[in-house]
């Protein structure tokens, strides 16, 4: 029986379109340097974890490619430009709540991003809560962050559906007993979730 729907946030309930952002803002070798320093070094993941001071993480990004430090700083300062609302997010949460399901979030997300663009989290007030990585100092796909969610809200993994765009996060949730759906695009996942709830939901 499924009682709770757990959503990832980035590229599920809001769009974090960093590919288009970097490609539109820079060109040539700068694109590769900025992408590498921000997304492919692991530093952004540590920003989500929230253990190290933000400025120290940004310093490490700049030091990774020092000749592009100005562009790396610019990309971080203007990152809100790649963050966008999903028009389906609020109605989807409301619909699931109206059907009697608990709706939570479990997201690798930094306090830096929340401050930069809080408006993309317009669906949050309609949820029943959730876990941000930067607050608990753990990130997906580490098992600890899933366990924190389960323990905080008194959940059983087998009674939850977890929806995420990252297959590694999906695999980790499967290992812990969650029902899972790999997010690709809204219409497909909406149908998959409804099919699953028809078979295993609290209301059938």
Beta strands, then each sheet from edge to edge (+ up, - down):
strand 1: 4-7
strand 2: 14-16
strand 3: 83-85
strand 4: 102-107
strand 5: 130-132
strand 6: 160-164
strand 7: 179-182
sheet 1: 5+ 4+ 1+ 6+ 7+
sheet 2: 2+ 3-
end
